[in-house]
Amino acid sequence: MSVSASTLPPRQPSPGWLQRNLNTLVDPDVFDYWAGLINPAWSWSRPLATIVERHVEALDSVTLVLKPNRNVGGFLPGQHVNVSCSVDGRRTTRSYSLTGVPSRDKRLSITVKRVAGGKLSTHLVDTARVGDVLELGPAFGDMVLPQQPEGRWLFLAAGSGITPLMSLTRALAERDMPVELTLLYWVKARAELCFLQELRALAARQPRFRLQVIVTHEASTLQGDAQGLISADQLEALVPQLDQQQVFACGPGGFVEAARQLTQGRVRRFEAEGFTPAAPMGLPADAPATTVRVHLQRSGRDVEVSTGASLLEALEAQGLNPPSGCRMGICNTCSCQRLSGTTHDLKTGEAESETDRAVRLCISRACTDLTLDL
Ligand SMILES: Cc1cc2nc3c(=O)[nH]c(=O)nc-3n(C[C@H](O)[C@H](O)[C@H](O)COP(=O)(O)OP(=O)(O)OC[C@H]3O[C@@H](n4cnc5c(N)ncnc54)[C@H](O)[C@@H]3O)c2cc1C
């Protein structure tokens, strides 16, 4: 049985000779300070990566190729990492999907689309340059291929949701396309299409791969493009044998939710990743926002926060910068213990008050005074 590098479980970094033998003698912060003067990507234990290439992928989108240091772990096609760097003097973290496949040179790539008014995407698209260093979290995400994919697969990508599906398409292409793959790719305007040449070339040489571009907000000029938002009729018209398809969908939360509902009970399997929440996470209508006190046990600080925002946003509004990642309850980076008090889960709508339970700051709001293990 042949197993491609792109389906092996991700390699996690193990300490090197230096770390194993000098760990008790070296202060990582001191090492990082002096090593960083020589090369900003050298670090005792922090997973850092240097931008080694940058190219415009499409309107408002750039691809950054990253050379990781030895502390960066592996990944599976379809997974994402949290990317952090300083923006306006403040550490900022967001999630980005890896668009390549695991390779011998260990280089990684992300493709970032600028979101209007967005903090990190604007920085990465407009300001980040070759030589800049980013910090990367461990890879996460379950939208990955089985070891031996078979049958028919349908990838539904909207906007920047193409990124993990591109990685999966490349992984299948690398294995000579062992499945029948259809990629439906929705964009508002043709100028926003990423990876178009590569996808077209793959479709031309690989009869088991079919690409369908769908334009939603401009009159399509190219023969072969479809038009319009995702709908039952559109899927029926564009996807033969829908009932046999294994579906991966990715894009804004609303798109992913529509795809889920339209395919429910009609396909063999459905997995999805939403880049934004499907519905705005807000206060229940009957709960006007008030102010409560949050005691941060480890740092010994007390802050007043609004009950009308997620705990992550409320703490950030107080000038704090707790670790965070996807900001929608997927990656768990912001998870911390709630030592006392009641929080409200903005996704499930449930109030939670058991002590010593993990709470995800990005999808919880405070209901009462709280003590957090932060
Ligand atoms: C698992 C995962 C993987 C992701 N992979 C990618 C990727 O490969 N490429 C990529 O470009 N993005 C990706 N994203 C989205 C990315 O994490 C950020 O949300 C996005 O770049 C905006 O961050 P920002 O700091 O610029 O905006 P912020 O400052 O966080 O937000 C500014 C405003 O824009 C809204 N907003 C945030 N994200 C989006 C969005 N995607 N579309 C529309 N409005 C938005 C916010 O609600 C807010 O109102 C991914 C998200 C997740 C959860």
The ligand as a Tripos MOL2 file, in Angstrom:
@<TRIPOS>MOLECULE
LIG
   53    58     1     0     0
SMALL
NO_CHARGES

@<TRIPOS>ATOM
      1 C1        -10.3050   28.0210   10.1450 C.3       1 LIG1
      2 C2        -10.1680   29.3160    9.3720 C.ar      1 LIG1
      3 C3         -9.3470   29.3650    8.2390 C.ar      1 LIG1
      4 C4         -9.2120   30.5630    7.5230 C.ar      1 LIG1
      5 N1         -8.4380   30.5870    6.3880 N.ar      1 LIG1
      6 C5         -8.3300   31.7360    5.6790 C.ar      1 LIG1
      7 C6         -7.5310   31.7780    4.4850 C.ar      1 LIG1
      8 O1         -6.9010   30.7870    4.0920 O.2       1 LIG1
      9 N2         -7.4540   32.9540    3.7990 N.ar      1 LIG1
     10 C7         -8.1390   34.0810    4.2300 C.ar      1 LIG1
     11 O2         -8.0230   35.1190    3.5670 O.2       1 LIG1
     12 N3         -8.8990   34.0590    5.3460 N.ar      1 LIG1
     13 C8         -8.9920   32.9320    6.0870 C.ar      1 LIG1
     14 N4         -9.7500   32.9180    7.2430 N.ar      1 LIG1
     15 C9        -10.3060   34.1990    7.7410 C.3       1 LIG1
     16 C10        -9.2370   34.8760    8.6340 C.3       1 LIG1
     17 O3         -8.9930   34.1150    9.7910 O.3       1 LIG1
     18 C11        -9.6700   36.2490    9.1270 C.3       1 LIG1
     19 O4        -10.9210   36.1670    9.7140 O.3       1 LIG1
     20 C12        -9.6940   37.2700    8.0030 C.3       1 LIG1
     21 O5         -8.4250   37.3570    7.3720 O.3       1 LIG1
     22 C13       -10.0670   38.6580    8.5790 C.3       1 LIG1
     23 O6         -9.1650   38.9840    9.6140 O.3       1 LIG1
     24 P1         -8.8200   40.5050    9.8950 P.3       1 LIG1
     25 O7         -7.9440   40.5790   11.1060 O.co2     1 LIG1
     26 O8         -8.3060   41.1510    8.6620 O.co2     1 LIG1
     27 O9        -10.2580   41.1100   10.1980 O.3       1 LIG1
     28 P2        -10.8410   41.5330   11.6270 P.3       1 LIG1
     29 O10       -10.1360   42.7500   12.0750 O.co2     1 LIG1
     30 O11       -10.8640   40.3190   12.5180 O.co2     1 LIG1
     31 O12       -12.3560   41.7850   11.2320 O.3       1 LIG1
     32 C14       -12.8180   42.9460   10.6020 C.3       1 LIG1
     33 C15       -14.2820   42.7550   10.2060 C.3       1 LIG1
     34 O13       -14.3960   41.8430    9.1210 O.3       1 LIG1
     35 C16       -15.2930   40.7670    9.4130 C.3       1 LIG1
     36 N5        -14.6800   39.5540    8.8490 N.ar      1 LIG1
     37 C17       -13.7480   38.7770    9.4240 C.ar      1 LIG1
     38 N6        -13.3960   37.7710    8.5950 N.ar      1 LIG1
     39 C18       -14.1050   37.9340    7.4680 C.ar      1 LIG1
     40 C19       -14.1680   37.2220    6.2390 C.ar      1 LIG1
     41 N7        -13.4140   36.1300    6.0030 N.pl3     1 LIG1
     42 N8        -15.0190   37.6800    5.2830 N.ar      1 LIG1
     43 C20       -15.7900   38.7730    5.5110 C.ar      1 LIG1
     44 N9        -15.7660   39.4850    6.6490 N.ar      1 LIG1
     45 C21       -14.9440   39.0630    7.6250 C.ar      1 LIG1
     46 C22       -15.3500   40.7160   10.9290 C.3       1 LIG1
     47 O14       -16.6000   40.1940   11.3570 O.3       1 LIG1
     48 C23       -15.1590   42.1600   11.3040 C.3       1 LIG1
     49 O15       -16.3830   42.8260   11.2600 O.3       1 LIG1
     50 C24        -9.9090   31.7340    7.9560 C.ar      1 LIG1
     51 C25       -10.7260   31.6660    9.1000 C.ar      1 LIG1
     52 C26       -10.8570   30.4880    9.7940 C.ar      1 LIG1
     53 C27       -11.7610   30.4570   11.0200 C.3       1 LIG1
@<TRIPOS>BOND
     1     1     2 1
     2     2     3 ar
     3     2    52 ar
     4     3     4 ar
     5     4     5 ar
     6     4    50 ar
     7     5     6 ar
     8     6     7 ar
     9     6    13 1
    10     7     8 2
    11     7     9 ar
    12     9    10 ar
    13    10    11 2
    14    10    12 ar
    15    12    13 ar
    16    13    14 ar
    17    14    15 1
    18    14    50 ar
    19    15    16 1
    20    16    17 1
    21    16    18 1
    22    18    19 1
    23    18    20 1
    24    20    21 1
    25    20    22 1
    26    22    23 1
    27    23    24 1
    28    24    25 2
    29    24    26 1
    30    24    27 1
    31    27    28 1
    32    28    29 2
    33    28    30 1
    34    28    31 1
    35    31    32 1
    36    32    33 1
    37    33    34 1
    38    33    48 1
    39    34    35 1
    40    35    36 1
    41    35    46 1
    42    36    37 ar
    43    36    45 ar
    44    37    38 ar
    45    38    39 ar
    46    39    40 ar
    47    39    45 ar
    48    40    41 1
    49    40    42 ar
    50    42    43 ar
    51    43    44 ar
    52    44    45 ar
    53    46    47 1
    54    46    48 1
    55    48    49 1
    56    50    51 ar
    57    51    52 ar
    58    52    53 1
@<TRIPOS>SUBSTRUCTURE
     1 LIG1         1 GROUP 0 **** ****
